[in-house]
């Protein structure tokens, strides 16, 4: 039987793909809003504070306006 740590690692590996799919759906459903450009796993300039222990981007952060998570429902306007 797999241990909890192994299961959590597998879930962390899937999180970026799921997050990207949700972000893409949000952009398609909100054509009147200026879309945020979120950091993605593998972006060399992604801040370490938004990455999980495996180096994957775990928190949504807009590279243009600097808004994160719950503030992404607001219009993207450069800071």
C-alpha positions as CSV (number, residue, x, y, z in Angstrom):
1,X,0.0,0.0,0.0
2,X,1.3,3.4,-0.9
3,X,2.0,5.8,1.9
4,X,0.4,9.2,2.4
5,X,3.6,11.0,1.4
6,X,3.7,9.3,-2.0
7,X,0.0,10.1,-2.6
8,X,0.6,13.8,-1.7
9,X,3.6,14.0,-4.0
10,X,1.4,12.7,-6.9
11,X,-1.3,15.2,-6.1
12,X,1.3,18.0,-6.1
13,X,2.5,16.9,-9.5
14,X,-1.0,17.3,-10.9
15,X,-1.8,20.6,-9.3
16,X,-0.1,22.8,-12.0
17,X,-2.0,21.1,-14.8
18,X,-5.3,21.5,-13.0
19,X,-4.6,25.1,-12.1
20,X,-3.7,26.0,-15.8
21,X,-7.0,24.3,-17.0
22,X,-9.0,26.4,-14.5
23,X,-7.2,29.6,-15.5
24,X,-7.8,28.9,-19.2
25,X,-11.5,28.3,-18.5
26,X,-11.7,31.5,-16.5
27,X,-10.3,33.5,-19.4
28,X,-12.7,31.9,-21.9
29,X,-15.7,32.6,-19.7
30,X,-14.6,36.2,-18.9
31,X,-13.9,37.8,-22.3
32,X,-14.6,41.3,-21.1
33,X,-11.8,41.2,-18.5
34,X,-8.2,41.7,-19.3
35,X,-6.6,38.3,-18.7
36,X,-4.0,37.9,-16.0
37,X,-0.7,36.3,-17.1
38,X,0.1,33.8,-14.4
39,X,3.4,32.3,-13.6
40,X,3.6,28.7,-14.5
41,X,5.8,25.8,-13.4
42,X,9.1,26.0,-15.3
43,X,9.1,29.8,-15.6
44,X,12.7,30.7,-14.5
45,X,11.5,34.1,-13.1
46,X,8.7,32.6,-10.9
47,X,9.2,33.8,-7.3
48,X,10.2,31.0,-4.9
49,X,7.4,32.0,-2.4
50,X,4.7,30.8,-4.8
51,X,6.4,27.4,-5.4
52,X,5.8,24.2,-3.5
53,X,8.5,21.9,-2.1
54,X,8.8,20.2,-5.5
55,X,9.5,23.5,-7.3
56,X,6.0,23.6,-8.9
57,X,4.1,26.9,-8.9
58,X,1.4,26.3,-6.3
59,X,-0.1,29.8,-5.9
60,X,-1.5,31.9,-8.7
61,X,0.4,35.2,-9.1
62,X,0.0,37.6,-12.1
63,X,3.3,38.6,-13.6
64,X,1.8,41.9,-14.9
65,X,-0.2,43.4,-12.0
66,X,1.2,41.3,-9.1
67,X,-2.3,40.3,-7.9
68,X,-2.6,36.8,-6.4
69,X,-5.2,34.2,-5.6
70,X,-8.5,35.8,-4.5
71,X,-7.6,39.2,-6.1
72,X,-7.4,37.6,-9.6
73,X,-11.1,38.3,-10.1
74,X,-10.2,42.0,-10.4
75,X,-9.2,43.5,-13.8
76,X,-5.5,43.1,-14.6
77,X,-3.9,46.5,-14.7
78,X,-0.1,46.9,-14.5
79,X,1.1,48.0,-11.1
